[in-house]
Amino acid sequence: GSGSGSGSSSGSASSSASASASASASSSGPAGAEITADATAGEGGYDYASNVDNHRLLVLDMCDMNELLGADTIDFAAVADIYNNGKNAEKSDGSFRTLAGFASAEGKKHSHIAYYGAPGSLDVFITSALEGTGMFAGEADGVRKQGVQKGMQNQALIAYVLHEINSALAKTADGNWAGAVHNWDEGWAFYHGAAAGCGPYGTADKRGGNFGTLGADGETALANEAVLSAMIAGRDALLSGDAAGAESAAALVTRAVVITYSQAVMRYAVKVEGDLEGGDMAKARIHQAEGLAFWRVIEPELGVLGMFGDTIATLNAEYDLANEPGSGPGADAVRTALYPVWGLLEIGRDDIGSLQ
């Protein structure tokens, strides 16, 4: 959250943002934006330059749904109610921002729609897991849970983050710098927000722990440190009217996301193998579904590039629920298949770490 631990980094972020804003205000060109008077208080080391009071609360819905999903007997209808109708992010008109509203929306600036060939593909995945239909037809509750939980916390929220970042970049082309800064702020609100542990930030910290890629505090993933640094740099670039700087920062966010979800898909391939060695097919199926849900965070982002066909084929052979656990290429092949992706994004072995 926004506790005292992040005070120093938050303070420096604030001063750099203020400097950027004042510099742009005094420059001869019109580019750039000011920090708004009603800007939301910073959190997690990032100082917002605009008001995202509502956006940052959406992750609290995920906290509530995670609690329901942790029950011995899962009430999927109660989870679906929060997903579809919202609970925490109430808007001024009394309506609620919802995860379903984003996941089912058309025309968003992320790759899921283009790659999977249908609007609302995020919602189709999540709803099929909630209902036990589609690719989750006939699956045990523990398998469905993974599709629901990781589909929401990771697929939907990361897509939301990337949508906001891409929206910010698009607005710079129109000279709408204030709008761009606001979209950029929303990106951090959906990545970290009011309860970082319930969103993508929390997942990254877990994977950093699994792979020995935590920062100096022993808690924060290096990937999260990279996202924070890039988000601050991008915000400052937008405040000062520097579109190229924001684009560079956006690329670094994507790089960090690929690190986290590469770690995730490798981990669950190893877990499936361990489960099968122990003769536990039910647990292997759960971990296969978990790997699938994590894989679909980055599959569309890679797929739209049109250059990673072999990687995608290998990962889908491993995780597609149409295949039995263990019938795919295996954990070593999954790791090797990711090498070309890391090469393109200049991700090194030290960035990925090794499974502890």
Rosetta blueprint (number, residue, H / E / L):
1 G L
2 S L
3 G L
4 S H
5 G H
6 S H
7 G H
8 S H
9 S H
10 S H
11 G H
12 S H
13 A H
14 S H
15 S H
16 S H
17 A H
18 S H
19 A H
20 S H
21 A H
22 S H
23 A H
24 S H
25 A H
26 S H
27 S L
28 S L
29 G L
30 P L
31 A L
32 G L
33 A L
34 E L
35 I L
36 T L
37 A L
38 D L
39 A L
40 T L
41 A L
42 G L
43 E E
44 G L
45 G L
46 Y E
47 D L
48 Y L
49 A L
50 S L
51 N L
52 V L
53 D L
54 N L
55 H H
56 R H
57 L H
58 L H
59 V H
60 L H
61 D H
62 M H
63 C H
64 D H
65 M H
66 N H
67 E H
68 L H
69 L H
70 G L
71 A L
72 D L
73 T L
74 I L
75 D L
76 F H
77 A H
78 A H
79 V H
80 A H
81 D H
82 I H
83 Y H
84 N H
85 N H
86 G L
87 K L
88 N L
89 A L
90 E E
91 K L
92 S L
93 D L
94 G L
95 S L
96 F E
97 R L
98 T L
99 L H
100 A H
101 G H
102 F H
103 A H
104 S L
105 A L
106 E L
107 G L
108 K L
109 K L
110 H L
111 S L
112 H H
113 I H
114 A H
115 Y H
116 Y H
117 G L
118 A L
119 P L
120 G L
121 S H
122 L H
123 D H
124 V H
125 F H
126 I H
127 T H
128 S H
129 A H
130 L H
131 E H
132 G L
133 T L
134 G H
135 M H
136 F H
137 A L
138 G L
139 E L
140 A L
141 D H
142 G H
143 V H
144 R H
145 K H
146 Q H
147 G H
148 V H
149 Q H
150 K H
151 G H
152 M H
153 Q H
154 N H
155 Q H
156 A H
157 L H
158 I H
159 A H
160 Y H
161 V H
162 L H
163 H H
164 E H
165 I H
166 N H
167 S H
168 A H
169 L H
170 A H
171 K H
172 T H
173 A H
174 D L
175 G L
176 N L
177 W H
178 A H
179 G H
180 A H
181 V H
182 H H
183 N H
184 W H
185 D H
186 E H
187 G H
188 W H
189 A H
190 F H
191 Y H
192 H L
193 G L
194 A L
195 A L
196 A H
197 G H
198 C H
199 G L
200 P H
201 Y H
202 G H
203 T H
204 A H
205 D H
206 K H
207 R H
208 G H
209 G H
210 N H
211 F H
212 G L
213 T L
214 L E
215 G L
216 A L
217 D L
218 G L
219 E L
220 T L
221 A E
222 L H
223 A H
224 N H
225 E H
226 A H
227 V H
228 L H
229 S H
230 A H
231 M H
232 I H
233 A H
234 G H
235 R H
236 D H
237 A H
238 L H
239 L H
240 S L
241 G L
242 D L
243 A H
244 A H
245 G H
246 A H
247 E H
248 S H
249 A H
250 A H
251 A H
252 L H
253 V H
254 T H
255 R H
256 A H
257 V H
258 V H
259 I H
260 T H
261 Y H
262 S H
263 Q H
264 A H
265 V H
266 M H
267 R H
268 Y H
269 A H
270 V H
271 K H
272 V H
273 E H
274 G H
275 D H
276 L H
277 E H
278 G L
279 G L
280 D L
281 M H
282 A H
283 K H
284 A H
285 R H
286 I H
287 H H
288 Q H
289 A H
290 E H
291 G H
292 L H
293 A H
294 F H
295 W H
296 R H
297 V H
298 I H
299 E H
300 P H
301 E H
302 L H
303 G H
304 V L
305 L L
306 G L
307 M L
308 F L
309 G H
310 D H
311 T H
312 I H
313 A H
314 T H
315 L H
316 N H
317 A H
318 E H
319 Y H
320 D L
321 L L
322 A L
323 N L
324 E L
325 P L
326 G L
327 S L
328 G L
329 P L
330 G L
331 A H
332 D H
333 A H
334 V H
335 R H
336 T H
337 A H
338 L H
339 Y H
340 P H
341 V H
342 W H
343 G H
344 L H
345 L H
346 E L
347 I L
348 G L
349 R H
350 D H
351 D H
352 I H
353 G L
354 S L
355 L L
356 Q L
